[in-house]
Amino acid sequence: GTLAPASVFVLGAGVAGLQAIATAKRLGAKVEAFDTRAAVKEQVESLGAKFVSMEFEPDAEAQSGYAKEMSAEFIAKEMETIGSRLPKTDLLITTAQVFGKKSPLLVTNHMLEMMPPGSVVVDLAAEGGGNCEATRAGEDVSVGNVLVMGPRNLPATVPGHASQMLSVNFLNLFKHIYAAEAGSIDLKDQITRDVCMCRQGKLVSPVLQELIAHRR
């Protein structure tokens, strides 16, 4: 006989979320994913996962490309959508973070009680406060029959591979930025423009401009 595939639900389709989707699919799981940005639907589906949709606010994506902080009404609708998937979820992986802010609370203890006995939650947003009410950074917590894991600094658990990946990324980034023979910088290029903080004495980073404007 054969076992039915595990059901995996991933919250957030950024770098970590997409990697979680790809890994779960390679292991044979049935994968669903949710993100506030409708633009990532194609990326999720390209990895073989089902994109869980809901009505999106038109400005769910910040200028930097990351998810932005949403209204209380939107969060309530989001939690309702997430809750509808939990009764059949064996593994919940949460990765939702807002740049420069506390991680949004998306899963309450009451919602965790909907999950099947023996289910596991891996909260990758634990260091920012966590997406689950029960999350404690650096600890494993049981809520009824559900295990909630709040890992800290996962790259440090595989330092060799993490350093290798980071160094390759830096090398390719510098090669891209300084591709021109004269060593000039092309700010019309999106990658170069987005990693440039200051230019000729002026703040040009849209991410920093957004953070500064928000704090005023």
Sine and cosine of phi, psi and omega as CSV:
sin_phi,cos_phi,sin_psi,cos_psi,sin_omega,cos_omega
0.00,0.00,0.13,-0.99,0.01,-1.00
-0.80,-0.61,0.39,-0.92,0.05,-1.00
-1.00,-0.06,0.58,-0.82,0.10,-1.00
-0.93,0.37,0.61,-0.79,-0.02,-1.00
-0.91,0.42,0.53,-0.85,0.07,-1.00
-0.92,0.39,0.50,-0.87,0.03,-1.00
-0.98,-0.20,0.88,-0.48,-0.05,-1.00
-0.91,-0.42,0.72,-0.69,0.02,-1.00
-0.84,-0.54,0.84,-0.54,-0.05,-1.00
-0.93,-0.36,0.81,-0.58,0.06,-1.00
-0.98,-0.18,0.89,-0.46,-0.01,-1.00
0.99,-0.16,0.83,-0.55,-0.04,-1.00
-0.89,-0.45,0.73,0.68,0.13,-0.99
-1.00,0.06,-0.42,-0.91,-0.01,-1.00
-0.86,0.51,-0.77,0.64,-0.03,-1.00
-0.91,0.41,-0.68,0.74,-0.02,-1.00
-0.90,0.44,-0.69,0.72,0.01,-1.00
-0.91,0.41,-0.60,0.80,0.07,-1.00
-0.91,0.41,-0.63,0.78,0.03,-1.00
-0.90,0.44,-0.66,0.75,0.03,-1.00
-0.87,0.48,-0.76,0.64,-0.04,-1.00
-0.87,0.49,-0.67,0.74,-0.01,-1.00
-0.92,0.40,-0.70,0.71,0.00,-1.00
-0.88,0.47,-0.64,0.77,0.03,-1.00
-0.91,0.42,-0.66,0.75,0.01,-1.00
-0.89,0.46,-0.50,0.87,0.01,-1.00
-1.00,0.09,0.00,1.00,0.09,-1.00
1.00,-0.04,0.23,0.97,-0.03,-1.00
-0.99,0.17,0.36,-0.93,0.18,-0.98
-1.00,-0.01,0.88,-0.48,-0.19,-0.98
-0.88,-0.47,0.71,-0.70,0.15,-0.99
-0.83,-0.56,0.44,-0.90,-0.01,-1.00
-0.60,-0.80,0.49,-0.87,0.01,-1.00
-0.72,-0.69,0.63,-0.77,0.07,-1.00
-0.48,-0.88,0.54,-0.84,0.00,-1.00
-0.94,0.33,-0.30,0.95,-0.04,-1.00
-0.99,-0.10,0.93,-0.37,-0.01,-1.00
-0.89,0.47,-0.39,0.92,-0.06,-1.00
-0.90,0.43,-0.35,0.94,-0.05,-1.00
-1.00,0.01,0.00,1.00,-0.02,-1.00
-0.82,0.58,-0.70,0.71,-0.03,-1.00
-0.89,0.46,-0.63,0.77,0.01,-1.00
-0.91,0.41,-0.67,0.74,0.02,-1.00
-0.88,0.47,-0.74,0.67,-0.05,-1.00
-0.94,0.35,-0.48,0.88,0.01,-1.00
-0.92,0.40,-0.36,0.93,0.02,-1.00
-1.00,-0.05,0.03,1.00,0.07,-1.00
1.00,-0.04,0.15,0.99,0.00,-1.00
-0.99,-0.15,0.35,-0.94,0.07,-1.00
-1.00,-0.02,0.74,-0.67,0.01,-1.00
-1.00,-0.01,0.86,-0.51,0.03,-1.00
-1.00,0.07,0.88,-0.47,-0.12,-0.99
-0.95,-0.33,0.33,-0.94,0.12,-0.99
-0.43,-0.90,0.03,-1.00,0.03,-1.00
-0.95,0.31,0.78,-0.62,-0.05,-1.00
-0.96,-0.27,0.58,-0.82,0.18,-0.98
-0.95,0.32,0.57,-0.82,-0.09,-1.00
-0.90,0.44,-0.36,0.93,-0.04,-1.00
-0.91,-0.41,0.67,0.74,-0.02,-1.00
-0.95,0.33,-0.25,0.97,-0.02,-1.00
-0.92,-0.40,0.77,-0.63,0.03,-1.00
-0.97,0.26,0.21,-0.98,0.00,-1.00
-0.86,0.51,-0.48,0.88,-0.01,-1.00
-0.96,0.27,-0.20,0.98,-0.03,-1.00
0.99,-0.14,-0.20,0.98,0.03,-1.00
-1.00,0.03,0.27,-0.96,0.05,-1.00
-0.93,0.37,0.55,-0.84,0.01,-1.00
-0.95,-0.33,0.22,-0.97,-0.02,-1.00
-0.92,0.39,0.73,-0.68,-0.09,-1.00
-0.95,-0.30,0.19,-0.98,-0.03,-1.00
-0.95,0.31,0.30,-0.95,0.02,-1.00
-0.89,0.46,-0.60,0.80,0.01,-1.00
-0.90,0.43,-0.66,0.75,0.00,-1.00
-0.92,0.40,-0.68,0.74,0.01,-1.00
-0.87,0.50,-0.65,0.76,0.01,-1.00
-0.89,0.46,-0.68,0.73,0.02,-1.00
-0.92,0.39,-0.61,0.79,0.02,-1.00
-0.88,0.47,-0.72,0.70,0.00,-1.00
-0.90,0.43,-0.57,0.82,0.05,-1.00
-0.90,0.43,-0.67,0.74,0.02,-1.00
-0.91,0.42,-0.69,0.72,0.02,-1.00
-0.89,0.45,-0.70,0.71,-0.02,-1.00
-0.86,0.51,-0.52,0.86,-0.02,-1.00
-0.93,0.37,-0.33,0.94,-0.03,-1.00
-0.99,-0.11,-0.32,0.95,-0.16,-0.99
-0.92,0.40,-0.54,0.84,-0.01,-1.00
-0.85,0.52,-0.35,0.94,-0.01,-1.00
-0.90,-0.43,0.31,0.95,-0.05,-1.00
-0.98,-0.20,0.84,-0.55,0.04,-1.00
-1.00,0.02,-0.56,0.83,-0.01,-1.00
-0.70,-0.72,0.86,-0.52,0.04,-1.00
-0.94,-0.34,0.84,-0.54,0.04,-1.00
-0.91,-0.41,0.89,-0.45,-0.04,-1.00
-0.95,-0.32,0.74,-0.67,-0.06,-1.00
-0.72,-0.70,0.17,0.99,-0.14,-0.99
-0.95,0.31,0.86,-0.51,0.04,-1.00
-0.66,-0.75,0.49,-0.87,0.07,-1.00
-0.91,-0.42,0.85,-0.53,-0.10,-1.00
-0.81,0.59,0.84,-0.54,0.05,-1.00
0.99,0.17,0.09,1.00,-0.03,-1.00
-0.73,-0.68,0.18,-0.98,0.05,-1.00
-0.91,0.42,0.61,-0.79,0.03,-1.00
-0.87,0.49,0.67,-0.74,-0.03,-1.00
-0.94,0.35,0.64,-0.77,0.07,-1.00
-0.99,0.15,0.90,-0.44,-0.07,-1.00
-0.88,-0.48,-0.35,0.94,-0.07,-1.00
-0.75,-0.66,0.93,-0.38,0.02,-1.00
-1.00,0.09,0.21,-0.98,0.05,-1.00
-0.88,0.47,-0.59,0.81,0.04,-1.00
-0.89,0.46,-0.62,0.78,0.02,-1.00
-0.93,0.38,-0.58,0.82,0.02,-1.00
-0.89,0.45,-0.51,0.86,0.00,-1.00
-0.91,0.40,-0.29,0.96,0.03,-1.00
-0.97,0.25,-0.36,0.93,-0.10,-1.00
-0.96,0.28,0.48,-0.88,0.01,-1.00
-0.88,0.47,0.50,-0.86,0.07,-1.00
-0.83,0.56,0.69,-0.72,-0.01,-1.00
1.00,0.00,0.00,1.00,0.01,-1.00
-0.94,0.34,0.37,-0.93,-0.04,-1.00
-0.78,-0.63,0.64,-0.77,0.10,-0.99
-0.89,-0.45,0.79,-0.61,0.11,-0.99
-0.92,-0.39,0.96,-0.29,-0.07,-1.00
-1.00,-0.08,0.99,-0.13,-0.02,-1.00
-0.98,0.21,-0.08,1.00,0.05,-1.00
-0.99,-0.16,0.28,0.96,-0.11,-0.99
-0.84,0.54,-0.65,0.76,-0.06,-1.00
-0.92,0.39,-0.36,0.93,0.03,-1.00
-0.99,-0.11,0.22,0.98,0.00,-1.00
0.91,-0.41,-0.36,0.93,0.06,-1.00
1.00,0.02,0.51,-0.86,0.08,-1.00
-1.00,0.00,-0.25,0.97,0.00,-1.00
-0.95,-0.31,0.60,-0.80,0.00,-1.00
-0.87,0.50,-0.56,0.83,-0.08,-1.00
-1.00,0.10,-0.15,0.99,-0.11,-0.99
-0.89,0.45,0.71,-0.70,0.13,-0.99
-0.79,-0.62,0.89,-0.46,-0.07,-1.00
-0.83,0.56,0.79,-0.61,0.03,-1.00
0.99,0.13,0.10,1.00,-0.05,-1.00
-0.77,-0.63,0.33,-0.94,0.17,-0.99
-0.94,-0.33,0.81,-0.59,-0.08,-1.00
-0.83,-0.56,0.66,-0.75,0.05,-1.00
-0.98,-0.20,0.77,-0.64,0.11,-0.99
-0.87,-0.49,0.98,-0.18,-0.13,-0.99
0.90,0.43,-0.85,-0.53,0.00,-1.00
-0.98,-0.21,0.31,0.95,-0.02,-1.00
-0.92,-0.40,0.74,-0.67,0.02,-1.00
-0.99,-0.11,0.81,-0.58,0.01,-1.00
-0.93,-0.36,0.89,-0.45,-0.03,-1.00
-0.97,-0.25,0.73,-0.68,-0.01,-1.00
-0.86,-0.51,0.92,0.40,-0.09,-1.00
-0.90,0.44,0.57,-0.82,0.07,-1.00
-0.94,-0.34,0.62,-0.78,0.16,-0.99
0.69,0.72,0.88,0.47,-0.01,-1.00
-0.86,0.51,-0.58,0.81,0.03,-1.00
-0.84,0.55,-0.50,0.87,-0.02,-1.00
-0.94,0.35,-0.30,0.95,0.02,-1.00
-0.98,0.20,-0.29,0.96,0.07,-1.00
-0.73,-0.68,0.90,0.44,-0.15,-0.99
-0.86,0.51,-0.61,0.79,-0.01,-1.00
-0.89,0.45,-0.79,0.62,0.00,-1.00
-0.92,0.38,-0.62,0.78,0.00,-1.00
-0.89,0.46,-0.69,0.72,0.01,-1.00
-0.91,0.41,-0.62,0.78,0.01,-1.00
-0.90,0.44,-0.71,0.70,0.01,-1.00
-0.90,0.43,-0.66,0.75,-0.02,-1.00
-0.91,0.42,-0.69,0.73,-0.04,-1.00
-0.91,0.41,-0.62,0.78,0.04,-1.00
-0.90,0.43,-0.65,0.76,0.03,-1.00
-0.89,0.46,-0.70,0.71,0.02,-1.00
-0.89,0.46,-0.68,0.74,-0.01,-1.00
-0.88,0.48,-0.74,0.67,0.00,-1.00
-0.91,0.41,-0.56,0.83,0.03,-1.00
-0.90,0.43,-0.74,0.68,-0.01,-1.00
-0.91,0.41,-0.60,0.80,0.06,-1.00
-0.89,0.46,-0.61,0.79,0.00,-1.00
-0.94,0.34,-0.72,0.69,-0.05,-1.00
-0.89,0.45,-0.67,0.75,-0.07,-1.00
-0.96,-0.29,0.67,0.74,-0.01,-1.00
-0.94,0.34,-0.52,0.86,-0.03,-1.00
-0.92,0.39,0.60,-0.80,-0.04,-1.00
-0.88,0.48,-0.59,0.81,-0.03,-1.00
-0.98,0.21,-0.08,1.00,0.01,-1.00
0.97,0.23,0.23,0.97,0.00,-1.00
-0.97,0.26,0.37,-0.93,-0.02,-1.00
-0.96,-0.28,0.77,-0.63,-0.01,-1.00
-0.98,-0.17,0.98,-0.18,-0.03,-1.00
-0.98,0.21,-0.04,1.00,0.10,-0.99
-0.98,0.18,-0.34,0.94,0.06,-1.00
-0.96,0.27,0.75,-0.66,-0.11,-0.99
-0.89,0.46,-0.69,0.72,-0.03,-1.00
-0.89,0.45,-0.75,0.66,0.00,-1.00
-0.88,0.48,-0.68,0.73,-0.02,-1.00
-0.90,0.44,-0.65,0.76,-0.09,-1.00
-0.97,0.26,-0.38,0.93,0.02,-1.00
-0.99,-0.12,-0.07,1.00,0.00,-1.00
-1.00,0.09,0.87,-0.50,-0.01,-1.00
-0.99,0.10,-0.78,0.62,-0.04,-1.00
-0.74,-0.67,0.51,-0.86,0.01,-1.00
-0.54,-0.84,0.87,-0.50,0.03,-1.00
0.81,0.58,0.70,0.72,0.07,-1.00
0.98,0.18,0.11,0.99,-0.02,-1.00
-0.86,-0.51,0.57,-0.82,0.06,-1.00
-0.98,0.21,0.89,-0.46,-0.07,-1.00
-0.91,-0.42,-0.15,0.99,-0.03,-1.00
-0.95,0.31,0.86,-0.51,0.03,-1.00
-0.90,0.43,-0.50,0.86,0.01,-1.00
-0.91,0.41,-0.75,0.66,0.01,-1.00
-0.92,0.39,-0.62,0.79,0.04,-1.00
-0.87,0.48,-0.64,0.77,0.01,-1.00
-0.92,0.39,-0.67,0.75,0.01,-1.00
-0.91,0.42,-0.68,0.73,0.00,-1.00
-0.91,0.42,-0.67,0.74,0.01,-1.00
-0.90,0.44,-0.59,0.81,-0.02,-1.00
-0.94,0.34,-0.53,0.85,-0.07,-1.00
-1.00,0.10,-0.23,0.97,0.00,-1.00
-0.97,0.24,0.00,0.00,0.00,0.00
